Every structure is written in structure tokens, then in C-alpha cells.
């Protein structure tokens, strides 16, 4: 996967994605991430890319032409191949695990990060294919949101995670939260690891984990259950938890 990020703060992208799992994946060639500085395409001596909005109002707006030229430069770096252009916006669709998985299958992605009061609508209409939000709140810019989407999508690229099954078994898989997990020591502060996990009976362990995922979701994120594929038994368990407000 090749990712270009149109931003006013390329150093923020480099710092945020240059380390940990994503940084190692880039170093190993599993994906490439590059930042294009929109300010490099300013057309005035002050290198400013914002101006007042027509019709009045508070704040400044990023101009269309510098953004468009940055987009053209990013496209050239991608060999002018087709690429989804994602604008990080609170007006976009809320990011989900399934959306991240879909994006992970793309060969080329371009992310557009806005600032100030946003970006001139005309360039959004001309180049953007998708608008994505990471939640119903406002950030100072799109960089943090873009990094969240990239991190979520990159985890599904084969080889990025050391354990190839991790992305498919972690939280929110199948619209269920992840089951509780435990490590050594066996007893900590008087709290013991559940006996089933010490049994070595993998079929029973899998059943226990599935049940705990249902219970966790019913107690913490019941809104997810409507889109989860539950067995009749699991539906009864979830309903009891929702009615009682506690684990069965």
C-alpha cells in the first residue's frame, strides 16, 4: 500500500507514524507513507495557504489551489494511478473496523488534512472520494485523525502484525468486544486467572472467550449487538445482562 498525506505539518505525520508497528512495516516495505506539504504550493511570498471566507464569518479557510497542486504532486508520486482521496472531516462517515479492513485492500490512498475553518468546498468536490470522521468532536487539524485511520487500516495488511490472526480476533471483530485476557502471574493481588484458561482444553477455551465477548459487549457497548451475529443462546445471555445490568 502507498499512502500520501496532504498536510500543513509533515513533521507531525513523520513523528506519529515513524515508530512502533507502522514504522517497522514501512521500513520493511509492506507499505509506504509520505507527507506532502501543502504550504510548498503556496503562490505568495509569505507561503500562506489560507484566506478570509466569502460571506464573512470567523476564522480563515484553506484555499483550493494549493490543496489541488499538492494533490497533483501526490498523484504524480503514485504514478498517476487511481487512488481514493480521503478527507478527514467531522461531516464524514464514522470510522469502523469494517471500513478499516476495506481501506487496507487499496493499493493507493491519499489523505487530505484540513486546518483553520476547513478547506474551500470547490477542491473538496473536485478531488475527494471519501469523507471519514473518527468521532463526533472537533480536532485542531486532520493529521491525528488521518493517523488513526492509517493505523487501523494498516493492521489488516498481511505481515504488518507479527501474529497474522491478531487483527481478526481483537476488539470489535464481528461487532463484539474482545474477551478478557490474562498473563503471568497466575494470582495477582488475590485475583486468579480463570480456571478454564489453565485447562489446556482449546475448544472449551474458545467457547468461554466467545461467551465473554458477548457479555463484555452487552455490558459496555450494547449498541453494537444489533449488528452482531448471535446464536439463540447468546441472545438470551445478552438480553439477561441488558435487563439486569450485570453479568450472568
C-alpha positions as CSV (number, residue, x, y, z in Angstrom):
1,X,0.0,0.0,0.0
2,X,1.2,3.5,-0.9
3,X,-0.1,6.4,1.2
4,X,0.3,10.1,0.6
5,X,-0.8,12.6,3.2
6,X,-1.6,16.2,2.2
7,X,-0.8,18.3,5.3
8,X,0.5,21.6,6.6
9,X,2.5,19.7,9.3
10,X,4.5,16.9,7.7
11,X,6.7,16.6,10.7
12,X,3.7,15.7,12.8
13,X,3.0,12.8,10.4
14,X,6.6,11.6,10.5
15,X,6.7,11.6,14.3
16,X,3.3,9.9,14.7
17,X,3.7,7.1,12.1
18,X,7.5,6.7,12.2
19,X,7.7,4.4,15.2
20,X,6.1,1.2,16.5
21,X,4.4,-1.3,14.3
22,X,3.5,1.1,11.5
23,X,7.1,2.4,11.3
24,X,8.5,-1.1,11.2
25,X,6.1,-2.1,8.5
26,X,7.2,0.9,6.4
27,X,10.8,0.1,6.9
28,X,10.2,-3.5,5.7
29,X,8.4,-2.3,2.6
30,X,5.0,-3.5,3.5
31,X,3.6,0.0,3.0
32,X,5.0,3.4,2.2
33,X,3.9,6.6,3.8
34,X,4.9,10.1,2.6
35,X,3.7,13.5,3.6
36,X,3.2,16.3,1.0
37,X,3.5,19.8,2.5
38,X,0.6,21.9,1.1
39,X,2.5,25.0,2.0
40,X,5.1,24.2,-0.7
41,X,2.4,25.1,-3.2
42,X,1.5,28.5,-1.9
43,X,1.5,31.2,-4.6
44,X,2.6,34.2,-2.5
45,X,5.8,35.3,-0.9
46,X,4.5,34.6,2.7
47,X,3.8,30.9,1.9
48,X,0.3,31.3,3.3
49,X,-2.4,28.9,2.1
50,X,-5.4,30.4,3.8
51,X,-7.7,33.4,3.3
52,X,-10.9,35.0,4.6
53,X,-14.1,33.3,3.7
54,X,-16.6,34.8,1.3
55,X,-19.7,35.9,3.1
56,X,-17.9,36.7,6.3
57,X,-17.5,34.6,9.4
58,X,-14.8,33.8,12.0
59,X,-11.6,32.2,11.1
60,X,-9.6,31.5,7.9
61,X,-10.1,28.9,5.2
62,X,-7.6,26.8,3.3
63,X,-7.5,27.9,-0.3
64,X,-8.4,25.5,-3.2
65,X,-5.3,25.9,-5.4
66,X,-2.5,25.0,-3.0
67,X,-4.5,21.9,-2.0
68,X,-5.1,21.0,-5.6
69,X,-1.5,21.3,-6.5
70,X,-0.4,19.2,-3.5
71,X,-2.9,16.6,-4.7
72,X,-1.4,16.6,-8.2
73,X,2.1,16.2,-6.8
74,X,0.9,13.3,-4.6
75,X,-0.7,11.7,-7.6
76,X,2.5,12.0,-9.6
77,X,4.4,10.2,-6.9
78,X,1.8,7.4,-7.1
79,X,2.4,7.2,-10.9
80,X,-0.9,8.9,-11.5
81,X,-2.6,5.6,-10.7
82,X,-6.2,5.6,-9.3
83,X,-6.3,6.5,-5.6
84,X,-9.1,7.1,-3.1
85,X,-8.8,10.6,-1.7
86,X,-9.9,10.7,1.9
87,X,-10.8,14.0,3.5
88,X,-10.7,13.8,7.3
89,X,-13.9,15.7,8.3
90,X,-16.4,15.6,11.2
91,X,-19.0,15.5,8.4
92,X,-17.8,12.2,7.2
93,X,-18.8,8.6,7.9
94,X,-17.7,7.4,11.3
95,X,-14.7,5.0,11.0
96,X,-15.5,1.4,11.7
97,X,-13.4,-1.8,11.8
98,X,-15.0,-3.0,8.6
99,X,-14.2,0.4,6.9
100,X,-10.6,0.0,8.0
101,X,-10.4,-3.5,6.6
102,X,-11.8,-2.3,3.3
103,X,-9.3,0.5,3.1
104,X,-6.5,-2.0,3.8
105,X,-7.1,-3.6,0.4
106,X,-6.4,-0.4,-1.5
107,X,-3.1,0.0,-3.3
108,X,-3.1,3.8,-3.2
109,X,-4.6,6.2,-0.7
110,X,-4.3,10.0,-0.4
111,X,-5.4,11.6,2.8
112,X,-6.3,15.3,3.0
113,X,-5.9,17.1,6.3
114,X,-7.6,20.4,6.9
115,X,-7.0,23.2,9.3
116,X,-8.4,26.5,10.4
117,X,-12.1,26.6,9.4
118,X,-11.7,23.9,6.8
119,X,-11.0,23.8,3.1
120,X,-12.6,25.6,0.1
121,X,-15.5,23.4,-0.8
122,X,-14.7,23.5,-4.5
123,X,-11.5,21.5,-4.2
124,X,-13.2,19.0,-1.9
125,X,-15.9,18.5,-4.6
126,X,-13.2,18.1,-7.3
127,X,-10.8,15.6,-5.7
128,X,-12.3,13.9,-2.6
129,X,-13.8,10.5,-3.0
130,X,-14.5,9.7,0.7
131,X,-15.0,11.8,3.9
132,X,-14.2,10.0,7.1
133,X,-14.6,11.0,10.8
134,X,-13.2,9.4,13.8
135,X,-15.9,10.7,16.1
136,X,-18.3,13.5,16.8
137,X,-15.9,16.0,18.1
138,X,-13.6,18.6,16.6
139,X,-9.7,18.5,16.4
140,X,-7.4,21.3,15.5
141,X,-6.5,19.6,12.3
142,X,-6.9,16.4,10.3
143,X,-3.5,14.9,11.0
144,X,-4.3,13.0,14.1
145,X,-7.5,11.6,12.5
146,X,-5.6,10.5,9.4
147,X,-3.1,8.7,11.5
148,X,-5.8,6.9,13.4
149,X,-7.4,5.7,10.1
150,X,-4.0,4.7,8.7
151,X,-3.1,2.7,11.8
152,X,-6.5,1.0,11.8
153,X,-6.2,0.0,8.2
154,X,-2.5,-1.0,8.2
155,X,-3.1,-3.6,10.8
156,X,-5.0,-5.7,8.2
157,X,-2.2,-5.7,5.7
158,X,-0.6,-9.2,5.7
159,X,2.7,-9.2,7.5
160,X,2.2,-5.9,9.5
161,X,1.2,-7.7,12.7
162,X,3.6,-10.5,13.9
163,X,0.5,-12.7,14.6
164,X,-1.5,-13.0,11.4
165,X,-4.7,-13.7,13.4
166,X,-4.5,-10.7,15.7
167,X,-6.4,-8.3,13.5
168,X,-9.3,-10.8,13.2
169,X,-9.6,-11.7,16.9
170,X,-9.2,-8.3,18.6
171,X,-11.8,-5.9,19.8
172,X,-14.7,-5.2,17.6
173,X,-14.3,-8.2,15.4
174,X,-17.8,-9.3,14.3
175,X,-19.2,-6.3,16.2
176,X,-18.3,-7.9,19.5
177,X,-15.8,-6.5,22.0
178,X,-12.7,-8.6,22.8
179,X,-12.8,-11.1,25.6
180,X,-10.8,-10.5,28.8
181,X,-7.1,-11.7,28.6
182,X,-4.6,-12.6,31.3
183,X,-0.9,-13.2,31.7
184,X,1.5,-14.3,34.4
185,X,1.5,-14.5,37.4
186,X,-1.4,-16.9,37.9
187,X,-2.5,-14.9,41.0
188,X,-2.2,-11.2,41.2
189,X,-3.4,-9.1,44.2
190,X,-5.6,-12.0,45.1
191,X,-7.2,-12.2,41.7
192,X,-6.8,-15.6,40.0
193,X,-6.7,-16.3,36.3
194,X,-10.0,-18.1,35.3
195,X,-9.5,-21.9,35.6
196,X,-10.8,-22.6,32.1
197,X,-7.7,-20.8,30.7
198,X,-5.4,-23.1,32.6
199,X,-7.2,-26.3,31.4
200,X,-5.5,-26.7,28.0
201,X,-8.9,-27.6,26.5
202,X,-8.9,-25.3,23.5
203,X,-12.4,-25.9,22.4
204,X,-13.8,-25.0,25.8
205,X,-11.5,-22.0,26.0
206,X,-12.8,-20.8,22.6
207,X,-16.4,-21.2,23.8
208,X,-15.6,-19.3,27.0
209,X,-13.9,-16.5,25.1
210,X,-16.9,-16.2,22.8
211,X,-19.3,-16.0,25.7
212,X,-17.2,-13.4,27.4
213,X,-17.1,-11.3,24.2
214,X,-20.9,-11.3,24.2
215,X,-21.0,-10.4,27.9
216,X,-18.5,-7.6,27.5
217,X,-20.4,-6.1,24.6
218,X,-23.7,-6.4,26.4
219,X,-22.3,-4.6,29.4
220,X,-20.1,-2.0,27.8
221,X,-21.3,-1.4,24.2
222,X,-24.8,-2.7,23.9
223,X,-25.3,-0.6,20.8
224,X,-23.0,-3.0,18.9
225,X,-25.2,-6.0,19.5
226,X,-27.8,-5.1,16.8
227,X,-25.3,-5.9,14.1
228,X,-23.6,-8.9,15.8
229,X,-24.4,-12.5,14.7
230,X,-25.5,-14.1,17.9
231,X,-26.7,-17.7,18.5
232,X,-30.1,-18.1,20.2
233,X,-28.3,-18.9,23.5
234,X,-26.0,-15.9,23.2
235,X,-29.0,-13.7,22.5
236,X,-30.6,-14.9,25.7
237,X,-27.5,-14.2,27.7
238,X,-27.1,-10.7,26.2
239,X,-30.8,-10.0,27.0
240,X,-30.4,-11.0,30.6
241,X,-27.3,-8.8,31.0
242,X,-29.1,-5.8,29.4
243,X,-32.1,-6.3,31.7
244,X,-30.2,-6.9,34.9
245,X,-27.2,-4.6,34.2
246,X,-24.8,-7.3,35.4
247,X,-23.0,-10.4,34.2
248,X,-25.0,-13.7,34.2
